[in-house]
Amino acid sequence: FPSHDMFMICKEVFKGKFVTVRSAEVDDSEITLRMRMNPERTKYLHAVEGTVEGQRAWLAKQRECEGDYLFVCENRQGDVIGMVGLYEIENGKGHLGRLLMYGSAVESFESTILVMEYGFYMLGLREMIGDVDERNTASLRFSKSLGLKFNAPIYDASLDRNVLMGVVTKDSFQESIRPIKKWIYPEIYRRK
């Protein structure tokens, strides 16, 4: 796995079978803003009103925030197909979020798993949390497939919505994602 430095930038890329995941660059501002401005894909996320210049400033600031990583996911052709964040890292815990995927299911799962593995095995996290709008059934299914266990909904006044908070531990992670890995990498599991 790649190294990191005092800024929240992963210096190398994660190369999977279907995707490449790398730290977001300031030059990604146009594509990341375009992804965030799609009302159909972001209807369960907080709304953003922005410009490319504003997104550039946000990305530049984010890259310097301690405990805050943002990754851009690309398919085999090099097209950006999503982003995922790992932030609020403190005391062995981190928040998995800012997840916005436009690729296929296999690309989305592989991208997210690569980021989670980085958090657990390189950053030494013991636990990751994630929140999902209770109306977002697709995101809830996706998150549960990655091993997150959810509690009853709680009201988020800042966004005027009910949110489910989920947790996955380092100890339970690999067993939780085993079915997904068998689906993504059948050639590996056939040999066992």
N, C-alpha and C positions, 0 to 999 in steps of 0.2 A: 504494500500500500504506500501511497505517496506521503511525503512529509508536509508539515505546515510550519508557519513562522509566527512572529508576534502579531501580524495582521491576520485576519481570518480568511486567508487565501490558501487553498490547497495547491501546492506548486506543480503537481503533475496531474495527469488525468487518470480516471478509472476506465479501463477498456473492458467491456463485457462482450458477450457474443453478438448482441444486437445494437448496443448503444455505447457511446462514449459520454462520460460525465466529467465536467471540469468546472472550476470556479468561474462564476460570472465575471465578465470583464465590463468595464465602463462602455466599451464599444458595442456591448449587447443591448444597450438602452433602447434602441428602436424596436427590436424584436420582442424584448421582455415587456415593454409598454404595450405593444400591439396585442400580446397574449392577455395582458391584464385588462385591456379595454374591450374584449369580446363579451358582450352582455349575456349571451347564451351560456358560455363556458364559465363565467364568473358570477352567475346569479346568486350563489350561496357564499360568496366572498364579499368583504367590504369593498364598497365602490371606490374607484380612484378617478380623479380628474387630473390629467397630467399632460405634460409635454415631453418631448424627447429630451430637452434640456433639463427639465425637472427630474426625469428618470436617470439621466447621466449623473446628476448631483446626488441622487439617492444611492445609486450604485457605488459611487466614489466614497460616500460616507459609510455605507454598509461594509465595505471592504476593510474599514479601519475600526469597526466596532468589535470589541473583545467578546468572544463567545457567540459570534454570528457568522455563519457560512451561508452563501447562496450558490447553488450549482445550476449550471445550464446543461441540459441533456440533448444529445444529438443522435440521430439515427446513423446507419452505416454510410449513407450518402453525404453526411455532414450537415444535414438540415436540422435546425433547432426544433425539437419536438416537445420541449417542456422545461420546467425548472422545479427545484425542490430546495428547501432551506432546512438548516439545522442551526437553531439559535437558542438564546436564553440558556446557554451552557454554564452550569454552575454546580459544584458539589456532586459531580458524577451523574448529573441529569441534564437532559436537553429536550428542546421542543422540536419535533419533526413537523414541518408545515411549509407554507408558501408553495404548496404542491399544486401545480397546474400542468397537466399533461395533454398533449395533442397527438401523441403517437398511438401506436397499437397497444393492446393490453400487455403483450409480452415486453414491449419497449418500456412501458410505464412501470411495470413490476420490476424489471431488471434495473432501471435507473434508480428507483427508490431503494431497492435492496442494496445496491452499491453504496449509496449514501449512508444507509443504516449500518452497514458493515464498517464503513469508515468511522462512524461515531462510536460504535461499540469497541472495535478492535484497534483503532489508531488513537482515538481521543480518550479511550478508557471509560466511556460512559457505562453506567450500570443500568440506566433506565431512560427511556424516551417517552414523552407524552405527545399526544396529538389531539386536536379538537376538530369536530365535524358538526356542521349545522344539522340538526335532527331531520330536516327535510331532504338532505342530500344522501339518498339511499345508495347511490352508486359509490360515493366516496366512503360511506360507512362499510359497505361490503369489501371494498378495496383495502381499507385500513384493518378490518378484522382478518383478512387473508394474510396480512403482514404480522399478525400476532397481537395487535392492540386489543385489550380488554376494556370495554366501556362501562361507565356508570350510568345512572339515571340522568336525564337532561337537567341542565342548570340554565338559568336565564342570564344572558349577557346583555346588560343594559346599554353598553357602548354601541352595540350593533343591533339592539332590539330583536334578539332572536334566542331560541333555545339551542344550547350546544351540548354535545356529548363529549366528555373528556375520556380519552383512552390512554392506556399505559402498556408498554411492552418492556420486559426486562432482558438484559443480556443473557441471563440463564435460560429464558424460554424462547428466545428469538430463533435460533437455528431449527429447533424442532417445529416451531410454528410455520416457518417458511419452507419446510421440506417439500410439501406438495407442489408449491410454486416452482421450486428449483427442479423438481423432477419433470415438470412440464416445460420449463425453459431449457434445461440441459438433459434431455432424455438419454443422450449418448453416454453420459457419465454414469447415470443410475442404472443403465442396462448392464454395465460391466460388474456391478456389485452383486 
